[in-house]
């Protein structure tokens, strides 16, 4: 019997050619060290902004100090002082309240409106999909800055109106992401089975589709928060966002423009904090988008 069997090598002669197995820990995490550093930065910044009113080392952002007049970073003023002696560190932290708060609030509203409409359009299709898709194309055809300037000019410079304007420009892209993600799951086996069992449309959308759409929508929303923070900063830089003396990152950078020769830290430190925050948001959102395979294109 042994003479009839060919000589077959059960193990390769060169074991170095066998691909190494991926460690279990690496397969489970897969985000990398930079992802968790970015998450840590965002967590610290949000915590400081949320607790700014009770933390003892965060001063009144609008109170001038005699020892802080254009002074550089020191033990008493960690980020230095501005042109009238206000603490730059405190103003940066309080500015994060507005900049990040406006970004998160507008994207959250955009997810609720655009995400809901995108799911409904992809699920029911037909005339609803055609009407909502056409309305989205119309909104995308207008420059975002023009829409923002128009709404702020008519409604006034308040936090509520800035959030409203940023929500309007965030809805189209979030609508497309939700629609694309929904269409990927609308014809899957578990949805077809739920329909065959007589489940109502509301139950299918809430119990079957929504849990699969939310991860993709949230990962893209983090990238959108970074874009909205930049847009709010641009409005503040132009003097069209929240009125003074409420600090925002854009207004801090605008105030520091005239001090670049004598006290460059007044403008550069808010720039650095804003840059690191945007970098962290983009990296976290990009890693999550890659993990959940988010596509913004409109599927047909």
Buried (B, 14 or more C-beta within 10 A) or exposed (E): EEEEEEEEEEEEEEEEEEEEEEEEEEEEEEBEEEBEEBBEBBEEBBEBBBEBEEEEEBBEBBEBBEEBBBBEBEEEBBBBBBBEBBBBBBBBBBBBBBBBBBBBBBBBBBBEBBBBBBBBBBBBEEEBBEEBBEBBEEBBEEEBEEBBBEBBEEEEBEBEBBBBBBBBBBBBBBBBBBBBBBBBBBEEEEBEEBEEEEBEEEEBBEEBBBEBBBBBBBBBBBBBBBBBBBBBBBBBBBEBBBEEEBBBBBBBBBBBEEBEEEBBBBBBBBBEBBEBBBBBBBBBBBBBBEBBEBBBEBEE
